[in-house]
Amino acid sequence: MQHLKLKIDLKKPRRKSLSSNKKITEEAINWLSIEQDGLDKSEQQKFNLWIKDFENKKEYENIKFIRNSFKQIPSSYTKNLTKEVNKEIKREKLFRNFKPLLAAASLLIILYFSVYTKFMPVYTKDYSTENKILKNIILPDNSIVNLDVNTKLKVVYFKDYRKIKLSKGRALFSVKKDEDRAFFVENLNTQIKVIGTMFEVSNIKSDLTQIKVKEGIVKVSNIDDNNKEKIIAVLEKGDTLKVNQRGKIFVNKKIEPKYISSWKEGYLYFAKTPLIEAFKEFSKYNNYKTTFDKYENTLHEIDGKFSIKEFDKFLYALDKIYPINIKKEKKNIIISSK
């Protein structure tokens, strides 16, 4: 990722006056605000003319870059960042004679030059899988990530913290301990914070996040629409949690740590797992679609260890254990009562 580098030398003469530069900054912020609401035809024409000017375009891109980058900072850091900015504002006394809009421009400038460089990414990379498990991805700090099938995430490391954005699928994280740089994983509105541990995070459907702790301690928070953080749980070894985007907890229970991320070794462990959930797990690897004739048949519970590649053995075991018929048609599995 290329870093934006700006230099200001107050001792040297500048091509444009200070008031002229302030005016450009004010206009750039104004256009960005209008863009968020949507430009009409007349505004679009005016904007196209305005941005043709080199100085206008440069300032517009600078302000836009700062705004977009600021959004990537975890909420737990934005509070401290805001405090630092406010201290800097008071020290410089920049708001004494400024208009409200120009004050906002000054805030952005201060944010970049005196504080924001602390939060510039030092490393970024995207990872994704489709039909294969991706094992033992070594990150710059020697943390290790394993990706299940159909998984997508983004790694963003900063000077003072490490962040993973999970947008799809399931991943196992083995985090290298670093007390000076917390490790965050974000999925939907759920944020997981650790110092050093091993845990799994899953993106379930479009609303749920599941966390399973294999080792160590994990703090789980919900981030609301105002980017405020609320701690909802602290998990320890063997804890598992399902939470939605609003921070509501649906499942909070203990499981054997050996069951966590068994997919990494090519196996699925089930412990009193309803059949419907077991079939969903297998479907990630074989693309079979399962239908049940009765709701009651989805509730049969199964225990055991099964190879991901031996789906037929799993079906054979079910046929012997439960009073159900299993019919296999191409990529469809039909479960019915005997």
Stockholm file with secondary structure:
# STOCKHOLM 1.0

chainA/1-338         MQHLKLKIDLKKPRRKSLSSNKKITEEAINWLSIEQDGLDKSEQQKFNLWIKDFENKKEYENIKFIRNSFKQIPSSYTKNLTKEVNKEIKREKLFRNFKPLLAAASLLIILYFSVYTKFMPVYTKDYSTENKILKNIILPDNSIVNLDVNTKLKVVYFKDYRKIKLSKGRALFSVKKDEDRAFFVENLNTQIKVIGTMFEVSNIKSDLTQIKVKEGIVKVSNIDDNNKEKIIAVLEKGDTLKVNQRGKIFVNKKIEPKYISSWKEGYLYFAKTPLIEAFKEFSKYNNYKTTFDKYENTLHEIDGKFSIKEFDKFLYALDKIYPINIKKEKKNIIISSK
#=GR chainA/1-338 SS CCCCCCCCCTTSCCSSCHHHHHHHHHHHHHHHHHHHHCCCHHHHHHHHHHHTSHHHHHHHHHHHHHHHHHTTSCHHHHHHHHHHHHHHHHHHTTTSSCCHHHHHHHHHHHIIIIIGGGGSEEEEEEEECSSSCEEEEECTTSCEEEECSSCEEEEEEESSEEEEEEEESEEEEECCCCTTSEEEEEETTEEEEESSCEEEEEEETTTEEEEEEEESCEEEEEECTTCCEEEEEEECTTEEEEEETTCCEEEEEECCGGGTTGGGGTEEEEEEEEHHHHHHHHHHHHCCEEEESSHHHHCCEEEEEEETTCHHHHHHHHHHHSSEEEEEETTEEEEEEC
#=GC SS_cons         CCCCCCCCCTTSCCSSCHHHHHHHHHHHHHHHHHHHHCCCHHHHHHHHHHHTSHHHHHHHHHHHHHHHHHTTSCHHHHHHHHHHHHHHHHHHTTTSSCCHHHHHHHHHHHIIIIIGGGGSEEEEEEEECSSSCEEEEECTTSCEEEECSSCEEEEEEESSEEEEEEEESEEEEECCCCTTSEEEEEETTEEEEESSCEEEEEEETTTEEEEEEEESCEEEEEECTTCCEEEEEEECTTEEEEEETTCCEEEEEECCGGGTTGGGGTEEEEEEEEHHHHHHHHHHHHCCEEEESSHHHHCCEEEEEEETTCHHHHHHHHHHHSSEEEEEETTEEEEEEC
//
